Amino acid sequence: MVPLSILDLSPIAENQTPADALKGSLKLAQKAEALGYNRFWLAEHHNMHGIASAATAVVIGHVAGGTKTIRVGSGGVMLPNHAPLVIAEQFGTLEALYPGRIDLGLGRAPGTDGLTARALRRNLDAGAENFPNDVVELMTLLGPAQPGQRVHAVPGENSNVPIWLLGSSLYSAQLAAMLGLPFAFASHFAPDSLMQALAIYREKFQPSAVLDKPYAMAGVMAAPAETDEEGAFLFTSAQQQFVNLRRGTPGRTPKPVHSMDDVWTAHEKIGIEHTFQYALIGSPETVREKTDRFLELTQVDELIVSLPIYDLDKRLRGVEILAGMRDQMAKHAA
């Protein structure tokens, strides 16, 4: 079985505060650590009433400080929103506090709407275009000092925090291949380019000081439960969220419902079911079958799951079910 990791957004449920959500993220990370998950990543989003991980580096520090061994990082930091030096200092500080446990995943999108992106005070026209240069600058700031270098990240310099490139299209796959970096594809919400992106990354990969061969990870949504019916019920929270997002009315994580028929239109249903085509929903047996098929299809080196489940206890149980599936698959492979 490939390594199993978790992507978390610190989801704020309808009856919760951001403080509740952040405490829930720590509990989830502690459970994942106890069950042998590889890493726990948090994502940068802004102007989202249902997501508490906007200050991603701060939340990473919160989670890393409450765990001991699991890798903690960003999935990702949206680099066009920030100066590379600021990110180098933030993640250099995290690495100094929690050595050998910090990952820096980078995305090219703003992680928000255009108005909010402007409020983040970066040049929107240059942000995405400068992404490759910003990545290289960030790599330099986190590496050893260069002759004549006048700007230094302190902490950060020579910390060599592992950098990942994240993507939902082909662009970051090509850049990750060119720079010889690990690559994570956001197939949990953008499945269409998954296979092409993985193929491009593997075909064009150039060995680097970081990696001698490609290392690819893919994301999936998951709602593991005791039965298929319960899993489908729990997953309606995610389906409702995406309906609201596409209608331009995003909000907090809604309670699950027994039927989506009165929630979405036929057209919305088709689109959202397509978006979630790789989701691992259902009983342990069903989830294992779906995971087998996904890993066989993609041949990824690592799987990262997002559990958009309203109730924290059910989310924790889902983490247990996935770990049990992983262990069974490992025994079968042996």
C-alpha beads as a LAMMPS data file, in Angstrom:
LAMMPS data file: protein, C-alpha beads

334 atoms
333 bonds

1 atom types
1 bond types

-500.0 500.0 xlo xhi
-500.0 500.0 ylo yhi
-500.0 500.0 zlo zhi

Masses

1 110.0

Atoms # bond

1 1 1 0.000 0.000 0.000
2 1 1 1.276 3.447 -0.871
3 1 1 1.650 5.954 2.000
4 1 1 -1.607 7.504 3.143
5 1 1 -1.911 11.176 4.096
6 1 1 -4.627 13.709 4.979
7 1 1 -5.551 17.077 3.486
8 1 1 -7.536 19.236 5.899
9 1 1 -9.197 22.648 5.494
10 1 1 -10.101 23.130 9.168
11 1 1 -13.779 22.981 8.142
12 1 1 -16.154 25.148 10.163
13 1 1 -19.487 23.377 10.594
14 1 1 -22.805 25.197 10.838
15 1 1 -22.847 24.989 14.629
16 1 1 -19.144 25.775 15.129
17 1 1 -16.711 28.634 15.592
18 1 1 -13.279 28.859 13.918
19 1 1 -11.779 27.913 17.289
20 1 1 -13.800 24.677 17.258
21 1 1 -12.604 23.920 13.737
22 1 1 -8.948 24.468 14.608
23 1 1 -9.253 22.220 17.659
24 1 1 -10.836 19.614 15.378
25 1 1 -7.908 19.792 12.967
26 1 1 -5.504 19.047 15.794
27 1 1 -7.588 16.092 16.981
28 1 1 -7.687 14.763 13.431
29 1 1 -3.914 15.111 13.074
30 1 1 -3.317 13.372 16.404
31 1 1 -5.552 10.488 15.337
32 1 1 -3.775 10.272 11.970
33 1 1 -0.384 10.254 13.692
34 1 1 -1.438 7.439 16.036
35 1 1 -2.605 5.402 13.047
36 1 1 0.598 5.834 11.040
37 1 1 -0.459 8.352 8.381
38 1 1 2.456 9.879 6.506
39 1 1 1.611 13.594 6.483
40 1 1 -1.101 16.090 7.409
41 1 1 -1.521 19.071 5.103
42 1 1 -3.577 22.241 5.449
43 1 1 -4.805 24.445 2.619
44 1 1 -4.859 28.204 2.138
45 1 1 -8.272 29.671 1.297
46 1 1 -9.561 33.194 1.879
47 1 1 -12.967 34.822 2.348
48 1 1 -14.519 31.400 3.013
49 1 1 -16.858 31.248 6.015
50 1 1 -16.493 27.466 6.133
51 1 1 -12.667 27.250 6.195
52 1 1 -10.427 28.220 9.136
53 1 1 -7.002 27.554 7.574
54 1 1 -6.469 30.940 5.852
55 1 1 -3.369 31.704 7.958
56 1 1 -1.887 28.397 6.856
57 1 1 1.565 28.683 8.431
58 1 1 -0.021 29.555 11.785
59 1 1 -2.315 26.515 11.653
60 1 1 0.609 24.292 10.650
61 1 1 2.431 25.479 13.773
62 1 1 -0.670 24.712 15.861
63 1 1 -0.883 21.162 14.472
64 1 1 2.846 20.454 14.524
65 1 1 3.030 21.675 18.123
66 1 1 0.342 19.198 19.166
67 1 1 1.877 16.188 17.382
68 1 1 5.273 14.501 17.508
69 1 1 6.121 12.496 14.405
70 1 1 3.698 13.086 11.532
71 1 1 4.849 15.449 8.774
72 1 1 2.801 18.663 8.700
73 1 1 2.632 21.075 5.802
74 1 1 0.694 23.101 3.285
75 1 1 -1.481 21.708 0.575
76 1 1 -0.909 24.375 -0.313
77 1 1 0.312 27.861 0.178
78 1 1 -0.923 29.966 -2.740
79 1 1 2.372 31.569 -3.701
80 1 1 0.989 34.403 -5.906
81 1 1 -0.539 35.836 -2.706
82 1 1 2.838 36.201 -0.989
83 1 1 6.380 37.425 -1.386
84 1 1 8.741 34.407 -1.510
85 1 1 10.842 35.875 1.318
86 1 1 7.840 35.922 3.664
87 1 1 7.058 32.269 2.953
88 1 1 10.735 31.323 3.335
89 1 1 10.830 32.992 6.759
90 1 1 7.541 31.424 7.863
91 1 1 8.458 27.889 6.835
92 1 1 12.061 28.307 7.915
93 1 1 10.718 29.184 11.351
94 1 1 8.423 26.147 11.328
95 1 1 11.344 23.923 10.327
96 1 1 13.463 25.385 13.150
97 1 1 10.691 24.607 15.637
98 1 1 9.750 21.174 14.261
99 1 1 12.856 19.902 12.423
100 1 1 12.378 17.279 9.749
101 1 1 8.583 17.441 9.877
102 1 1 7.569 20.401 7.679
103 1 1 6.419 20.311 4.030
104 1 1 5.827 23.308 1.767
105 1 1 3.282 22.604 -0.951
106 1 1 2.817 25.475 -3.402
107 1 1 -0.156 26.371 -5.567
108 1 1 -0.499 28.893 -8.382
109 1 1 -4.133 29.935 -7.850
110 1 1 -5.117 32.669 -5.382
111 1 1 -7.385 30.355 -3.379
112 1 1 -10.161 32.930 -3.393
113 1 1 -12.185 35.352 -5.514
114 1 1 -10.710 38.265 -7.455
115 1 1 -11.800 40.977 -5.020
116 1 1 -10.234 39.158 -2.079
117 1 1 -7.111 38.469 -4.095
118 1 1 -6.721 42.212 -4.555
119 1 1 -7.141 42.683 -0.808
120 1 1 -4.162 40.349 -0.322
121 1 1 -2.071 43.126 -1.976
122 1 1 -0.172 41.249 -4.603
123 1 1 0.016 42.252 -8.267
124 1 1 -2.690 40.062 -9.756
125 1 1 -1.442 40.434 -13.324
126 1 1 2.084 39.383 -12.441
127 1 1 1.290 36.830 -9.724
128 1 1 0.573 33.727 -11.810
129 1 1 3.028 34.726 -14.551
130 1 1 5.814 35.073 -11.988
131 1 1 5.051 31.720 -10.396
132 1 1 8.068 29.816 -11.828
133 1 1 10.450 32.616 -10.849
134 1 1 8.888 32.854 -7.396
135 1 1 9.289 29.096 -6.885
136 1 1 12.965 29.240 -7.851
137 1 1 13.493 32.276 -5.618
138 1 1 11.861 30.458 -2.727
139 1 1 14.008 27.369 -3.314
140 1 1 17.090 29.586 -3.266
141 1 1 16.051 31.314 -0.034
142 1 1 15.507 27.962 1.680
143 1 1 18.823 26.559 0.406
144 1 1 22.421 27.360 1.311
145 1 1 23.644 30.941 0.911
146 1 1 24.965 31.793 -2.548
147 1 1 28.062 33.924 -3.275
148 1 1 27.093 37.583 -3.317
149 1 1 23.612 36.928 -1.940
150 1 1 22.376 39.996 -0.046
151 1 1 18.844 38.986 0.992
152 1 1 18.617 36.084 3.428
153 1 1 15.701 34.289 5.055
154 1 1 16.394 34.051 8.787
155 1 1 15.181 31.526 9.825
156 1 1 14.934 29.673 6.529
157 1 1 18.356 29.753 4.929
158 1 1 19.781 26.243 4.508
159 1 1 16.671 24.719 6.100
160 1 1 15.952 22.919 2.811
161 1 1 12.264 22.574 3.609
162 1 1 10.856 20.090 1.056
163 1 1 8.916 21.917 -1.663
164 1 1 6.045 20.310 -3.556
165 1 1 4.191 21.723 -6.531
166 1 1 0.418 21.335 -6.484
167 1 1 -1.853 21.564 -9.460
168 1 1 -5.275 20.952 -10.968
169 1 1 -4.114 21.363 -14.579
170 1 1 -1.051 20.556 -16.666
171 1 1 0.953 23.688 -15.856
172 1 1 2.351 22.678 -12.469
173 1 1 2.973 19.132 -13.696
174 1 1 5.327 20.512 -16.342
175 1 1 7.031 22.881 -13.901
176 1 1 7.468 20.180 -11.257
177 1 1 9.018 17.921 -13.879
178 1 1 11.378 20.644 -15.077
179 1 1 12.533 21.506 -11.532
180 1 1 12.701 17.893 -10.351
181 1 1 10.204 18.420 -7.524
182 1 1 7.500 16.153 -6.100
183 1 1 4.056 16.787 -7.549
184 1 1 0.544 16.535 -6.084
185 1 1 -2.563 16.644 -8.273
186 1 1 -5.884 17.975 -6.958
187 1 1 -8.058 15.186 -8.325
188 1 1 -10.316 15.528 -5.266
189 1 1 -12.001 18.490 -6.985
190 1 1 -10.501 18.607 -10.516
191 1 1 -10.398 15.068 -11.936
192 1 1 -10.370 15.753 -15.668
193 1 1 -6.649 16.350 -16.235
194 1 1 -5.394 13.832 -13.687
195 1 1 -4.048 11.160 -16.003
196 1 1 -2.588 13.590 -18.528
197 1 1 -0.880 15.591 -15.784
198 1 1 0.670 12.469 -14.267
199 1 1 1.870 11.316 -17.688
200 1 1 3.469 14.681 -18.465
201 1 1 5.125 14.841 -15.057
202 1 1 6.618 11.367 -15.389
203 1 1 7.666 11.728 -19.028
204 1 1 9.342 15.132 -18.635
205 1 1 10.836 14.685 -15.167
206 1 1 14.408 15.920 -14.785
207 1 1 16.394 14.441 -11.858
208 1 1 17.475 17.051 -9.319
209 1 1 19.225 17.379 -5.995
210 1 1 15.784 16.806 -4.459
211 1 1 14.623 13.741 -6.396
212 1 1 16.266 11.259 -8.729
213 1 1 12.908 10.007 -10.049
214 1 1 9.308 11.302 -10.133
215 1 1 7.215 11.226 -6.978
216 1 1 3.514 11.833 -7.537
217 1 1 0.652 12.132 -5.100
218 1 1 -3.065 12.442 -5.897
219 1 1 -5.959 13.696 -3.794
220 1 1 -9.380 12.139 -3.288
221 1 1 -12.418 13.009 -1.214
222 1 1 -13.498 10.344 1.259
223 1 1 -16.493 9.524 3.430
224 1 1 -15.747 6.079 4.872
225 1 1 -18.438 4.670 7.152
226 1 1 -19.827 1.426 8.530
227 1 1 -22.170 0.981 5.556
228 1 1 -22.544 2.281 2.023
229 1 1 -25.753 4.034 3.052
230 1 1 -24.094 5.874 5.923
231 1 1 -21.168 6.902 3.726
232 1 1 -23.546 8.331 1.111
233 1 1 -25.420 10.190 3.862
234 1 1 -22.229 11.699 5.329
235 1 1 -21.013 12.773 1.884
236 1 1 -24.079 14.920 1.257
237 1 1 -22.367 17.634 3.320
238 1 1 -19.673 17.908 0.638
239 1 1 -22.252 17.757 -2.142
240 1 1 -24.255 20.582 -0.557
241 1 1 -21.095 22.654 -0.138
242 1 1 -20.245 22.342 -3.814
243 1 1 -23.799 23.235 -4.811
244 1 1 -23.532 26.373 -2.696
245 1 1 -20.067 27.166 -4.033
246 1 1 -21.194 26.899 -7.649
247 1 1 -24.195 29.084 -6.908
248 1 1 -21.884 31.718 -5.453
249 1 1 -23.175 31.256 -1.903
250 1 1 -20.407 29.396 -0.043
251 1 1 -20.884 28.871 3.683
252 1 1 -20.111 26.608 6.587
253 1 1 -20.151 22.829 6.341
254 1 1 -23.850 21.866 6.325
255 1 1 -25.422 18.954 8.139
256 1 1 -25.891 15.866 5.975
257 1 1 -29.298 15.194 4.467
258 1 1 -31.008 11.928 3.594
259 1 1 -31.694 13.023 0.012
260 1 1 -30.111 15.569 -2.308
261 1 1 -33.124 15.599 -4.619
262 1 1 -34.522 18.790 -3.133
263 1 1 -31.084 20.428 -2.934
264 1 1 -29.601 20.238 -6.427
265 1 1 -30.898 20.469 -9.952
266 1 1 -30.393 17.633 -12.433
267 1 1 -27.657 19.656 -14.131
268 1 1 -25.892 20.367 -10.830
269 1 1 -26.070 16.702 -9.901
270 1 1 -24.325 15.635 -13.100
271 1 1 -21.552 18.171 -12.656
272 1 1 -20.909 17.466 -8.980
273 1 1 -20.981 13.690 -9.382
274 1 1 -18.444 14.100 -12.173
275 1 1 -16.248 16.261 -9.916
276 1 1 -16.353 13.586 -7.203
277 1 1 -15.928 10.607 -9.503
278 1 1 -12.906 9.299 -7.558
279 1 1 -14.388 9.851 -4.085
280 1 1 -14.031 6.987 -1.605
281 1 1 -17.549 6.744 -0.208
282 1 1 -19.127 3.862 1.647
283 1 1 -18.339 0.812 3.752
284 1 1 -14.788 -0.408 4.395
285 1 1 -15.188 -3.003 1.646
286 1 1 -16.486 -0.475 -0.878
287 1 1 -13.798 2.044 0.001
288 1 1 -11.103 -0.586 -0.392
289 1 1 -12.393 -1.568 -3.846
290 1 1 -12.501 2.069 -4.961
291 1 1 -9.022 2.683 -3.581
292 1 1 -7.669 -0.380 -5.376
293 1 1 -9.086 0.867 -8.670
294 1 1 -7.751 4.396 -8.183
295 1 1 -4.242 3.220 -7.317
296 1 1 -4.213 0.784 -10.220
297 1 1 -5.349 3.538 -12.575
298 1 1 -2.918 6.227 -11.425
299 1 1 0.098 4.304 -10.067
300 1 1 0.693 7.232 -7.697
301 1 1 3.380 7.043 -5.029
302 1 1 1.153 8.455 -2.294
303 1 1 -2.549 9.034 -1.677
304 1 1 -3.869 12.089 0.186
305 1 1 -7.484 12.131 1.332
306 1 1 -9.825 14.928 2.354
307 1 1 -12.713 14.022 4.648
308 1 1 -15.476 16.659 4.232
309 1 1 -17.634 15.166 6.996
310 1 1 -19.829 17.359 9.196
311 1 1 -19.420 15.507 12.491
312 1 1 -15.889 15.351 13.936
313 1 1 -16.422 11.941 15.533
314 1 1 -17.518 10.533 12.168
315 1 1 -14.460 12.148 10.555
316 1 1 -12.205 10.496 13.136
317 1 1 -13.917 7.169 12.511
318 1 1 -13.332 7.630 8.796
319 1 1 -9.612 8.048 9.457
320 1 1 -9.675 4.753 11.387
321 1 1 -11.489 2.953 8.559
322 1 1 -9.000 4.194 5.958
323 1 1 -6.073 3.108 8.137
324 1 1 -7.594 -0.345 8.518
325 1 1 -8.053 -0.570 4.754
326 1 1 -4.418 0.435 4.240
327 1 1 -3.215 -2.216 6.665
328 1 1 -5.328 -4.943 5.018
329 1 1 -4.011 -3.981 1.582
330 1 1 -0.432 -4.043 2.885
331 1 1 -0.919 -7.554 4.308
332 1 1 -2.463 -8.718 1.056
333 1 1 0.442 -7.300 -0.942
334 1 1 2.948 -9.017 1.358

Bonds

1 1 1 2
2 1 2 3
3 1 3 4
4 1 4 5
5 1 5 6
6 1 6 7
7 1 7 8
8 1 8 9
9 1 9 10
10 1 10 11
11 1 11 12
12 1 12 13
13 1 13 14
14 1 14 15
15 1 15 16
16 1 16 17
17 1 17 18
18 1 18 19
19 1 19 20
20 1 20 21
21 1 21 22
22 1 22 23
23 1 23 24
24 1 24 25
25 1 25 26
26 1 26 27
27 1 27 28
28 1 28 29
29 1 29 30
30 1 30 31
31 1 31 32
32 1 32 33
33 1 33 34
34 1 34 35
35 1 35 36
36 1 36 37
37 1 37 38
38 1 38 39
39 1 39 40
40 1 40 41
41 1 41 42
42 1 42 43
43 1 43 44
44 1 44 45
45 1 45 46
46 1 46 47
47 1 47 48
48 1 48 49
49 1 49 50
50 1 50 51
51 1 51 52
52 1 52 53
53 1 53 54
54 1 54 55
55 1 55 56
56 1 56 57
57 1 57 58
58 1 58 59
59 1 59 60
60 1 60 61
61 1 61 62
62 1 62 63
63 1 63 64
64 1 64 65
65 1 65 66
66 1 66 67
67 1 67 68
68 1 68 69
69 1 69 70
70 1 70 71
71 1 71 72
72 1 72 73
73 1 73 74
74 1 74 75
75 1 75 76
76 1 76 77
77 1 77 78
78 1 78 79
79 1 79 80
80 1 80 81
81 1 81 82
82 1 82 83
83 1 83 84
84 1 84 85
85 1 85 86
86 1 86 87
87 1 87 88
88 1 88 89
89 1 89 90
90 1 90 91
91 1 91 92
92 1 92 93
93 1 93 94
94 1 94 95
95 1 95 96
96 1 96 97
97 1 97 98
98 1 98 99
99 1 99 100
100 1 100 101
101 1 101 102
102 1 102 103
103 1 103 104
104 1 104 105
105 1 105 106
106 1 106 107
107 1 107 108
108 1 108 109
109 1 109 110
110 1 110 111
111 1 111 112
112 1 112 113
113 1 113 114
114 1 114 115
115 1 115 116
116 1 116 117
117 1 117 118
118 1 118 119
119 1 119 120
120 1 120 121
121 1 121 122
122 1 122 123
123 1 123 124
124 1 124 125
125 1 125 126
126 1 126 127
127 1 127 128
128 1 128 129
129 1 129 130
130 1 130 131
131 1 131 132
132 1 132 133
133 1 133 134
134 1 134 135
135 1 135 136
136 1 136 137
137 1 137 138
138 1 138 139
139 1 139 140
140 1 140 141
141 1 141 142
142 1 142 143
143 1 143 144
144 1 144 145
145 1 145 146
146 1 146 147
147 1 147 148
148 1 148 149
149 1 149 150
150 1 150 151
151 1 151 152
152 1 152 153
153 1 153 154
154 1 154 155
155 1 155 156
156 1 156 157
157 1 157 158
158 1 158 159
159 1 159 160
160 1 160 161
161 1 161 162
162 1 162 163
163 1 163 164
164 1 164 165
165 1 165 166
166 1 166 167
167 1 167 168
168 1 168 169
169 1 169 170
170 1 170 171
171 1 171 172
172 1 172 173
173 1 173 174
174 1 174 175
175 1 175 176
176 1 176 177
177 1 177 178
178 1 178 179
179 1 179 180
180 1 180 181
181 1 181 182
182 1 182 183
183 1 183 184
184 1 184 185
185 1 185 186
186 1 186 187
187 1 187 188
188 1 188 189
189 1 189 190
190 1 190 191
191 1 191 192
192 1 192 193
193 1 193 194
194 1 194 195
195 1 195 196
196 1 196 197
197 1 197 198
198 1 198 199
199 1 199 200
200 1 200 201
201 1 201 202
202 1 202 203
203 1 203 204
204 1 204 205
205 1 205 206
206 1 206 207
207 1 207 208
208 1 208 209
209 1 209 210
210 1 210 211
211 1 211 212
212 1 212 213
213 1 213 214
214 1 214 215
215 1 215 216
216 1 216 217
217 1 217 218
218 1 218 219
219 1 219 220
220 1 220 221
221 1 221 222
222 1 222 223
223 1 223 224
224 1 224 225
225 1 225 226
226 1 226 227
227 1 227 228
228 1 228 229
229 1 229 230
230 1 230 231
231 1 231 232
232 1 232 233
233 1 233 234
234 1 234 235
235 1 235 236
236 1 236 237
237 1 237 238
238 1 238 239
239 1 239 240
240 1 240 241
241 1 241 242
242 1 242 243
243 1 243 244
244 1 244 245
245 1 245 246
246 1 246 247
247 1 247 248
248 1 248 249
249 1 249 250
250 1 250 251
251 1 251 252
252 1 252 253
253 1 253 254
254 1 254 255
255 1 255 256
256 1 256 257
257 1 257 258
258 1 258 259
259 1 259 260
260 1 260 261
261 1 261 262
262 1 262 263
263 1 263 264
264 1 264 265
265 1 265 266
266 1 266 267
267 1 267 268
268 1 268 269
269 1 269 270
270 1 270 271
271 1 271 272
272 1 272 273
273 1 273 274
274 1 274 275
275 1 275 276
276 1 276 277
277 1 277 278
278 1 278 279
279 1 279 280
280 1 280 281
281 1 281 282
282 1 282 283
283 1 283 284
284 1 284 285
285 1 285 286
286 1 286 287
287 1 287 288
288 1 288 289
289 1 289 290
290 1 290 291
291 1 291 292
292 1 292 293
293 1 293 294
294 1 294 295
295 1 295 296
296 1 296 297
297 1 297 298
298 1 298 299
299 1 299 300
300 1 300 301
301 1 301 302
302 1 302 303
303 1 303 304
304 1 304 305
305 1 305 306
306 1 306 307
307 1 307 308
308 1 308 309
309 1 309 310
310 1 310 311
311 1 311 312
312 1 312 313
313 1 313 314
314 1 314 315
315 1 315 316
316 1 316 317
317 1 317 318
318 1 318 319
319 1 319 320
320 1 320 321
321 1 321 322
322 1 322 323
323 1 323 324
324 1 324 325
325 1 325 326
326 1 326 327
327 1 327 328
328 1 328 329
329 1 329 330
330 1 330 331
331 1 331 332
332 1 332 333
333 1 333 334
